[in-house]
Amino acid sequence: MERETLLRRDGFLVGIAGFSLLNGMHFSPYFDAAYILLRPFTPTLIVSSPILTFYFTSLFLSVTSLIIAGIPAALFERMTGRRESDAVSLGIWLAGVLLLALPVLLGRG
């Protein structure tokens, strides 16, 4: 691949990862609901410390937003018959993560 294509792809991936991590932060409007839902399951897992529960909730929210935002991009790639992700599908993925992180960015929660 060309260097410009790789740099563009890396930029999209950094943006996708950054917004999904932002969505999992403790000031996210989704954090309290996810913490309450995950709290009953944490004593059965290895995670029993409250701080580890916070970290696990943050990780859970980040990965969940990453997966949910990737669904439209995956459907687009499937419908167009693409074999690899390109700038258009990564842009759709970034737009999905940005849409999920919009409440965090606007400070509503």
N, CA, C and O atoms as a GROMACS GRO file, in nm:
protein
  436
    1MET      N    1   0.083  -0.119   0.000
    1MET     CA    2   0.000   0.000   0.000
    1MET      C    3   0.087   0.125   0.000
    1MET      O    4   0.204   0.122   0.038
    2GLU      N    5   0.027   0.231  -0.043
    2GLU     CA    6   0.100   0.356  -0.042
    2GLU      C    7   0.104   0.415   0.098
    2GLU      O    8   0.020   0.386   0.183
    3ARG      N    9   0.204   0.496   0.119
    3ARG     CA   10   0.222   0.557   0.251
    3ARG      C   11   0.105   0.646   0.288
    3ARG      O   12   0.062   0.646   0.404
    4GLU      N   13   0.053   0.722   0.194
    4GLU     CA   14  -0.059   0.813   0.221
    4GLU      C   15  -0.184   0.735   0.263
    4GLU      O   16  -0.257   0.777   0.353
    5THR      N   17  -0.208   0.623   0.197
    5THR     CA   18  -0.323   0.540   0.230
    5THR      C   19  -0.309   0.483   0.371
    5THR      O   20  -0.406   0.480   0.447
    6LEU      N   21  -0.190   0.439   0.405
    6LEU     CA   22  -0.167   0.385   0.540
    6LEU      C   23  -0.183   0.492   0.647
    6LEU      O   24  -0.239   0.466   0.753
    7LEU      N   25  -0.133   0.612   0.620
    7LEU     CA   26  -0.147   0.720   0.718
    7LEU      C   27  -0.293   0.760   0.735
    7LEU      O   28  -0.336   0.788   0.847
    8ARG      N   29  -0.369   0.764   0.628
    8ARG     CA   30  -0.511   0.797   0.637
    8ARG      C   31  -0.585   0.690   0.718
    8ARG      O   32  -0.669   0.722   0.803
    9ARG      N   33  -0.552   0.564   0.691
    9ARG     CA   34  -0.615   0.454   0.763
    9ARG      C   35  -0.580   0.461   0.912
    9ARG      O   36  -0.667   0.440   0.998
   10ASP      N   37  -0.454   0.488   0.943
   10ASP     CA   38  -0.413   0.500   1.082
   10ASP      C   39  -0.484   0.615   1.152
   10ASP      O   40  -0.521   0.604   1.269
   11GLY      N   41  -0.503   0.725   1.081
   11GLY     CA   42  -0.575   0.839   1.139
   11GLY      C   43  -0.718   0.803   1.174
   11GLY      O   44  -0.768   0.841   1.280
   12PHE      N   45  -0.785   0.731   1.085
   12PHE     CA   46  -0.921   0.686   1.113
   12PHE      C   47  -0.922   0.593   1.234
   12PHE      O   48  -1.009   0.605   1.321
   13LEU      N   49  -0.828   0.500   1.240
   13LEU     CA   50  -0.825   0.404   1.350
   13LEU      C   51  -0.796   0.472   1.484
   13LEU      O   52  -0.852   0.433   1.587
   14VAL      N   53  -0.708   0.571   1.484
   14VAL     CA   54  -0.681   0.646   1.607
   14VAL      C   55  -0.805   0.722   1.651
   14VAL      O   56  -0.837   0.726   1.770
   15GLY      N   57  -0.876   0.782   1.556
   15GLY     CA   58  -1.000   0.853   1.589
   15GLY      C   59  -1.107   0.759   1.643
   15GLY      O   60  -1.176   0.792   1.740
   16ILE      N   61  -1.120   0.643   1.582
   16ILE     CA   62  -1.219   0.544   1.627
   16ILE      C   63  -1.185   0.498   1.769
   16ILE      O   64  -1.273   0.493   1.855
   17ALA      N   65  -1.059   0.466   1.793
   17ALA     CA   66  -1.019   0.421   1.926
   17ALA      C   67  -1.034   0.533   2.029
   17ALA      O   68  -1.078   0.508   2.142
   18GLY      N   69  -0.999   0.654   1.992
   18GLY     CA   70  -1.009   0.766   2.086
   18GLY      C   71  -1.152   0.797   2.127
   18GLY      O   72  -1.180   0.817   2.245
   19PHE      N   73  -1.242   0.800   2.030
   19PHE     CA   74  -1.381   0.829   2.064
   19PHE      C   75  -1.447   0.714   2.140
   19PHE      O   76  -1.534   0.738   2.224
   20SER      N   77  -1.407   0.591   2.112
   20SER     CA   78  -1.463   0.480   2.189
   20SER      C   79  -1.410   0.482   2.332
   20SER      O   80  -1.483   0.449   2.425
   21LEU      N   81  -1.284   0.520   2.351
   21LEU     CA   82  -1.232   0.533   2.488
   21LEU      C   83  -1.298   0.649   2.561
   21LEU      O   84  -1.326   0.640   2.680
   22LEU      N   85  -1.324   0.757   2.490
   22LEU     CA   86  -1.394   0.870   2.550
   22LEU      C   87  -1.535   0.830   2.594
   22LEU      O   88  -1.585   0.876   2.696
   23ASN      N   89  -1.597   0.744   2.517
   23ASN     CA   90  -1.731   0.697   2.550
   23ASN      C   91  -1.732   0.609   2.674
   23ASN      O   92  -1.835   0.595   2.738
   24GLY      N   93  -1.619   0.548   2.708
   24GLY     CA   94  -1.613   0.463   2.826
   24GLY      C   95  -1.566   0.532   2.952
   24GLY      O   96  -1.553   0.468   3.056
   25MET      N   97  -1.542   0.661   2.946
   25MET     CA   98  -1.492   0.734   3.063
   25MET      C   99  -1.600   0.747   3.170
   25MET      O  100  -1.719   0.728   3.144
   26HIS      N  101  -1.556   0.781   3.290
   26HIS     CA  102  -1.649   0.788   3.404
   26HIS      C  103  -1.748   0.903   3.392
   26HIS      O  104  -1.851   0.901   3.459
   27PHE      N  105  -1.721   1.003   3.310
   27PHE     CA  106  -1.815   1.114   3.294
   27PHE      C  107  -1.912   1.091   3.179
   27PHE      O  108  -1.989   1.180   3.144
   28SER      N  109  -1.908   0.973   3.120
   28SER     CA  110  -2.002   0.939   3.013
   28SER      C  111  -2.141   0.920   3.073
   28SER      O  112  -2.154   0.866   3.183
   29PRO      N  113  -2.245   0.962   3.002
   29PRO     CA  114  -2.381   0.941   3.054
   29PRO      C  115  -2.420   0.794   3.060
   29PRO      O  116  -2.515   0.758   3.129
   30TYR      N  117  -2.348   0.709   2.990
   30TYR     CA  118  -2.378   0.566   2.991
   30TYR      C  119  -2.309   0.493   3.107
   30TYR      O  120  -2.343   0.378   3.135
   31PHE      N  121  -2.215   0.558   3.173
   31PHE     CA  122  -2.131   0.489   3.271
   31PHE      C  123  -2.211   0.440   3.391
   31PHE      O  124  -2.197   0.325   3.432
   32ASP      N  125  -2.295   0.525   3.448
   32ASP     CA  126  -2.369   0.485   3.569
   32ASP      C  127  -2.462   0.368   3.543
   32ASP      O  128  -2.471   0.275   3.624
   33ALA      N  129  -2.531   0.371   3.429
   33ALA     CA  130  -2.622   0.260   3.397
   33ALA      C  131  -2.544   0.131   3.375
   33ALA      O  132  -2.586   0.024   3.420
   34ALA      N  133  -2.431   0.139   3.307
   34ALA     CA  134  -2.350   0.019   3.285
   34ALA      C  135  -2.291  -0.032   3.416
   34ALA      O  136  -2.282  -0.153   3.437
   35TYR      N  137  -2.250   0.060   3.503
   35TYR     CA  138  -2.194   0.019   3.633
   35TYR      C  139  -2.300  -0.054   3.716
   35TYR      O  140  -2.271  -0.156   3.778
   36ILE      N  141  -2.421  -0.002   3.716
   36ILE     CA  142  -2.529  -0.065   3.793
   36ILE      C  143  -2.562  -0.202   3.736
   36ILE      O  144  -2.589  -0.296   3.811
   37LEU      N  145  -2.560  -0.214   3.603
   37LEU     CA  146  -2.590  -0.344   3.542
   37LEU      C  147  -2.478  -0.446   3.561
   37LEU      O  148  -2.505  -0.565   3.574
   38LEU      N  149  -2.354  -0.400   3.563
   38LEU     CA  150  -2.242  -0.493   3.578
   38LEU      C  151  -2.209  -0.527   3.723
   38LEU      O  152  -2.144  -0.627   3.750
   39ARG      N  153  -2.253  -0.444   3.815
   39ARG     CA  154  -2.219  -0.463   3.957
   39ARG      C  155  -2.260  -0.600   4.012
   39ARG      O  156  -2.181  -0.658   4.087
   40PRO      N  157  -2.378  -0.654   3.982
   40PRO     CA  158  -2.411  -0.786   4.037
   40PRO      C  159  -2.323  -0.899   3.985
   40PRO      O  160  -2.310  -1.003   4.051
   41PHE      N  161  -2.261  -0.882   3.869
   41PHE     CA  162  -2.179  -0.987   3.811
   41PHE      C  163  -2.034  -0.984   3.858
   41PHE      O  164  -1.963  -1.084   3.842
   42THR      N  165  -1.990  -0.874   3.914
   42THR     CA  166  -1.849  -0.863   3.950
   42THR      C  167  -1.805  -0.952   4.067
   42THR      O  168  -1.691  -0.997   4.065
   43PRO      N  169  -1.887  -0.979   4.167
   43PRO     CA  170  -1.839  -1.069   4.272
   43PRO      C  171  -1.815  -1.212   4.223
   43PRO      O  172  -1.733  -1.284   4.280
   44THR      N  173  -1.886  -1.252   4.118
   44THR     CA  174  -1.865  -1.388   4.068
   44THR      C  175  -1.739  -1.398   3.983
   44THR      O  176  -1.685  -1.506   3.963
   45LEU      N  177  -1.693  -1.285   3.933
   45LEU     CA  178  -1.570  -1.284   3.856
   45LEU      C  179  -1.451  -1.260   3.948
   45LEU      O  180  -1.468  -1.251   4.070
   46ILE      N  181  -1.336  -1.250   3.893
   46ILE     CA  182  -1.216  -1.222   3.972
   46ILE      C  183  -1.220  -1.078   4.023
   46ILE      O  184  -1.159  -1.045   4.125
   47VAL      N  185  -1.292  -0.993   3.951
   47VAL     CA  186  -1.300  -0.851   3.985
   47VAL      C  187  -1.392  -0.834   4.106
   47VAL      O  188  -1.513  -0.849   4.095
   48SER      N  189  -1.333  -0.801   4.219
   48SER     CA  190  -1.415  -0.778   4.337
   48SER      C  191  -1.388  -0.642   4.400
   48SER      O  192  -1.466  -0.596   4.483
   49SER      N  193  -1.281  -0.579   4.362
   49SER     CA  194  -1.245  -0.448   4.413
   49SER      C  195  -1.328  -0.341   4.343
   49SER      O  196  -1.353  -0.352   4.223
   50PRO      N  197  -1.373  -0.238   4.416
   50PRO     CA  198  -1.452  -0.132   4.352
   50PRO      C  199  -1.377  -0.060   4.240
   50PRO      O  200  -1.438  -0.024   4.139
   51ILE      N  201  -1.248  -0.038   4.256
   51ILE     CA  202  -1.173   0.032   4.152
   51ILE      C  203  -1.160  -0.055   4.027
   51ILE      O  204  -1.164  -0.004   3.916
   52LEU      N  205  -1.145  -0.186   4.045
   52LEU     CA  206  -1.141  -0.275   3.930
   52LEU      C  207  -1.276  -0.283   3.861
   52LEU      O  208  -1.284  -0.301   3.739
   53THR      N  209  -1.382  -0.270   3.938
   53THR     CA  210  -1.516  -0.267   3.879
   53THR      C  211  -1.533  -0.143   3.794
   53THR      O  212  -1.593  -0.150   3.687
   54PHE      N  213  -1.482  -0.029   3.838
   54PHE     CA  214  -1.486   0.092   3.757
   54PHE      C  215  -1.406   0.074   3.628
   54PHE      O  216  -1.454   0.111   3.520
   55TYR      N  217  -1.287   0.018   3.637
   55TYR     CA  218  -1.205  -0.006   3.518
   55TYR      C  219  -1.274  -0.103   3.423
   55TYR      O  220  -1.272  -0.082   3.301
   56PHE      N  221  -1.333  -0.208   3.477
   56PHE     CA  222  -1.402  -0.306   3.395
   56PHE      C  223  -1.523  -0.244   3.326
   56PHE      O  224  -1.550  -0.273   3.209
   57THR      N  225  -1.596  -0.158   3.397
   57THR     CA  226  -1.709  -0.089   3.336
   57THR      C  227  -1.664   0.002   3.224
   57THR      O  228  -1.728   0.008   3.119
   58SER      N  229  -1.555   0.074   3.245
   58SER     CA  230  -1.502   0.162   3.141
   58SER      C  231  -1.459   0.082   3.019
   58SER      O  232  -1.488   0.121   2.906
   59LEU      N  233  -1.391  -0.028   3.040
   59LEU     CA  234  -1.349  -0.113   2.930
   59LEU      C  235  -1.469  -0.172   2.858
   59LEU      O  236  -1.470  -0.178   2.735
   60PHE      N  237  -1.568  -0.215   2.932
   60PHE     CA  238  -1.690  -0.272   2.874
   60PHE      C  239  -1.761  -0.169   2.785
   60PHE      O  240  -1.803  -0.202   2.674
   61LEU      N  241  -1.773  -0.046   2.834
   61LEU     CA  242  -1.839   0.058   2.754
   61LEU      C  243  -1.759   0.092   2.629
   61LEU      O  244  -1.818   0.113   2.522
   62SER      N  245  -1.629   0.098   2.640
   62SER     CA  246  -1.545   0.129   2.524
   62SER      C  247  -1.557   0.022   2.417
   62SER      O  248  -1.575   0.054   2.299
   63VAL      N  249  -1.547  -0.102   2.457
   63VAL     CA  250  -1.555  -0.211   2.360
   63VAL      C  251  -1.695  -0.221   2.302
   63VAL      O  252  -1.711  -0.248   2.183
   64THR      N  253  -1.797  -0.200   2.384
   64THR     CA  254  -1.934  -0.206   2.334
   64THR      C  255  -1.960  -0.096   2.232
   64THR      O  256  -2.022  -0.122   2.129
   65SER      N  257  -1.914   0.025   2.259
   65SER     CA  258  -1.935   0.132   2.161
   65SER      C  259  -1.855   0.106   2.034
   65SER      O  260  -1.901   0.141   1.926
   66LEU      N  261  -1.739   0.046   2.045
   66LEU     CA  262  -1.659   0.010   1.929
   66LEU      C  263  -1.732  -0.093   1.842
   66LEU      O  264  -1.732  -0.081   1.720
   67ILE      N  265  -1.792  -0.191   1.905
   67ILE     CA  266  -1.863  -0.296   1.832
   67ILE      C  267  -1.991  -0.242   1.770
   67ILE      O  268  -2.019  -0.267   1.653
   68ILE      N  269  -2.069  -0.167   1.847
   68ILE     CA  270  -2.196  -0.116   1.796
   68ILE      C  271  -2.173  -0.020   1.679
   68ILE      O  272  -2.247  -0.023   1.581
   69ALA      N  273  -2.072   0.064   1.689
   69ALA     CA  274  -2.044   0.159   1.582
   69ALA      C  275  -1.987   0.089   1.459
   69ALA      O  276  -1.995   0.144   1.349
   70GLY      N  277  -1.929  -0.028   1.474
   70GLY     CA  278  -1.874  -0.101   1.361
   70GLY      C  279  -1.978  -0.175   1.280
   70GLY      O  280  -1.949  -0.218   1.168
   71ILE      N  281  -2.098  -0.192   1.333
   71ILE     CA  282  -2.202  -0.266   1.262
   71ILE      C  283  -2.241  -0.198   1.130
   71ILE      O  284  -2.246  -0.267   1.028
   72PRO      N  285  -2.268  -0.066   1.127
   72PRO     CA  286  -2.301  -0.005   0.997
   72PRO      C  287  -2.186  -0.014   0.895
   72PRO      O  288  -2.210  -0.031   0.776
   73ALA      N  289  -2.064  -0.002   0.942
   73ALA     CA  290  -1.950  -0.013   0.851
   73ALA      C  291  -1.939  -0.155   0.796
   73ALA      O  292  -1.910  -0.174   0.678
   74ALA      N  293  -1.961  -0.253   0.881
   74ALA     CA  294  -1.956  -0.392   0.835
   74ALA      C  295  -2.068  -0.422   0.736
   74ALA      O  296  -2.046  -0.492   0.637
   75LEU      N  297  -2.187  -0.370   0.761
   75LEU     CA  298  -2.297  -0.388   0.667
   75LEU      C  299  -2.268  -0.320   0.533
   75LEU      O  300  -2.300  -0.374   0.427
   76PHE      N  301  -2.207  -0.202   0.538
   76PHE     CA  302  -2.170  -0.132   0.416
   76PHE      C  303  -2.068  -0.214   0.336
   76PHE      O  304  -2.080  -0.227   0.214
   77GLU      N  305  -1.968  -0.267   0.404
   77GLU     CA  306  -1.869  -0.348   0.336
   77GLU      C  307  -1.931  -0.474   0.276
   77GLU      O  308  -1.893  -0.516   0.167
   78ARG      N  309  -2.024  -0.532   0.346
   78ARG     CA  310  -2.091  -0.654   0.298
   78ARG      C  311  -2.177  -0.623   0.175
   78ARG      O  312  -2.177  -0.699   0.078
   79MET      N  313  -2.250  -0.511   0.180
   79MET     CA  314  -2.339  -0.477   0.068
   79MET      C  315  -2.262  -0.436  -0.057
   79MET      O  316  -2.307  -0.461  -0.169
   80THR      N  317  -2.147  -0.375  -0.040
   80THR     CA  318  -2.068  -0.332  -0.156
   80THR      C  319  -1.968  -0.437  -0.201
   80THR      O  320  -1.903  -0.419  -0.304
   81GLY      N  321  -1.955  -0.545  -0.127
   81GLY     CA  322  -1.866  -0.654  -0.166
   81GLY      C  323  -1.719  -0.625  -0.145
   81GLY      O  324  -1.634  -0.685  -0.212
   82ARG      N  325  -1.687  -0.537  -0.056
   82ARG     CA  326  -1.546  -0.503  -0.030
   82ARG      C  327  -1.481  -0.611   0.055
   82ARG      O  328  -1.544  -0.669   0.144
   83ARG      N  329  -1.356  -0.636   0.027
   83ARG     CA  330  -1.281  -0.738   0.102
   83ARG      C  331  -1.198  -0.676   0.215
   83ARG      O  332  -1.168  -0.743   0.314
   84GLU      N  333  -1.162  -0.550   0.201
   84GLU     CA  334  -1.083  -0.480   0.302
   84GLU      C  335  -1.148  -0.348   0.336
   84GLU      O  336  -1.221  -0.290   0.256
   85SER      N  337  -1.120  -0.301   0.455
   85SER     CA  338  -1.171  -0.170   0.496
   85SER      C  339  -1.092  -0.062   0.424
   85SER      O  340  -0.970  -0.067   0.416
   86ASP      N  341  -1.164   0.036   0.372
   86ASP     CA  342  -1.099   0.149   0.309
   86ASP      C  343  -1.143   0.277   0.380
   86ASP      O  344  -1.204   0.271   0.487
   87ALA      N  345  -1.112   0.390   0.322
   87ALA     CA  346  -1.141   0.517   0.388
   87ALA      C  347  -1.290   0.539   0.408
   87ALA      O  348  -1.332   0.599   0.507
   88VAL      N  349  -1.372   0.491   0.314
   88VAL     CA  350  -1.517   0.511   0.326
   88VAL      C  351  -1.574   0.430   0.442
   88VAL      O  352  -1.649   0.484   0.522
   89SER      N  353  -1.539   0.302   0.451
   89SER     CA  354  -1.593   0.219   0.559
   89SER      C  355  -1.538   0.262   0.695
   89SER      O  356  -1.609   0.258   0.795
   90LEU      N  357  -1.411   0.302   0.699
   90LEU     CA  358  -1.356   0.352   0.825
   90LEU      C  359  -1.420   0.485   0.863
   90LEU      O  360  -1.438   0.513   0.982
   91GLY      N  361  -1.455   0.566   0.764
   91GLY     CA  362  -1.527   0.690   0.791
   91GLY      C  363  -1.665   0.665   0.848
   91GLY      O  364  -1.710   0.736   0.937
   92ILE      N  365  -1.732   0.562   0.796
   92ILE     CA  366  -1.863   0.525   0.851
   92ILE      C  367  -1.849   0.478   0.995
   92ILE      O  368  -1.930   0.512   1.081
   93TRP      N  369  -1.746   0.401   1.021
   93TRP     CA  370  -1.720   0.353   1.158
   93TRP      C  371  -1.690   0.470   1.251
   93TRP      O  372  -1.741   0.475   1.363
   94LEU      N  373  -1.608   0.563   1.205
   94LEU     CA  374  -1.576   0.682   1.285
   94LEU      C  375  -1.701   0.765   1.311
   94LEU      O  376  -1.719   0.817   1.421
   95ALA      N  377  -1.786   0.780   1.211
   95ALA     CA  378  -1.910   0.855   1.229
   95ALA      C  379  -2.002   0.787   1.330
   95ALA      O  380  -2.069   0.854   1.409
   96GLY      N  381  -2.004   0.654   1.329
   96GLY     CA  382  -2.085   0.580   1.426
   96GLY      C  383  -2.035   0.599   1.568
   96GLY      O  384  -2.114   0.620   1.661
   97VAL      N  385  -1.904   0.592   1.586
   97VAL     CA  386  -1.846   0.612   1.721
   97VAL      C  387  -1.869   0.757   1.764
   97VAL      O  388  -1.899   0.782   1.881
   98LEU      N  389  -1.853   0.850   1.672
   98LEU     CA  390  -1.876   0.991   1.704
   98LEU      C  391  -2.020   1.015   1.743
   98LEU      O  392  -2.048   1.093   1.835
   99LEU      N  393  -2.112   0.950   1.675
   99LEU     CA  394  -2.254   0.964   1.709
   99LEU      C  395  -2.283   0.908   1.848
   99LEU      O  396  -2.362   0.966   1.923
  100LEU      N  397  -2.220   0.796   1.883
  100LEU     CA  398  -2.238   0.740   2.017
  100LEU      C  399  -2.171   0.827   2.124
  100LEU      O  400  -2.219   0.833   2.238
  101ALA      N  401  -2.063   0.894   2.090
  101ALA     CA  402  -1.990   0.977   2.185
  101ALA      C  403  -2.042   1.121   2.189
  101ALA      O  404  -1.990   1.204   2.265
  102LEU      N  405  -2.142   1.152   2.110
  102LEU     CA  406  -2.194   1.288   2.106
  102LEU      C  407  -2.245   1.338   2.243
  102LEU      O  408  -2.217   1.452   2.278
  103PRO      N  409  -2.318   1.257   2.320
  103PRO     CA  410  -2.358   1.304   2.452
  103PRO      C  411  -2.239   1.335   2.544
  103PRO      O  412  -2.246   1.426   2.626
  104VAL      N  413  -2.132   1.259   2.529
  104VAL     CA  414  -2.013   1.285   2.610
  104VAL      C  415  -1.948   1.416   2.567
  104VAL      O  416  -1.907   1.496   2.651
  105LEU      N  417  -1.940   1.437   2.437
  105LEU     CA  418  -1.878   1.559   2.385
  105LEU      C  419  -1.958   1.684   2.418
  105LEU      O  420  -1.902   1.791   2.441
  106LEU      N  421  -2.091   1.670   2.420
  106LEU     CA  422  -2.176   1.786   2.451
  106LEU      C  423  -2.193   1.807   2.601
  106LEU      O  424  -2.248   1.908   2.643
  107GLY      N  425  -2.147   1.713   2.682
  107GLY     CA  426  -2.154   1.727   2.827
  107GLY      C  427  -2.292   1.702   2.884
  107GLY      O  428  -2.325   1.754   2.990
  108ARG      N  429  -2.370   1.624   2.815
  108ARG     CA  430  -2.506   1.592   2.865
  108ARG      C  431  -2.504   1.455   2.925
  108ARG      O  432  -2.465   1.357   2.861
  109GLY      N  433  -2.545   1.449   3.046
  109GLY     CA  434  -2.545   1.317   3.106
  109GLY      C  435  -2.606   1.310   3.241
  109GLY      O  436  -2.611   1.203   3.301
   0.00000   0.00000   0.00000
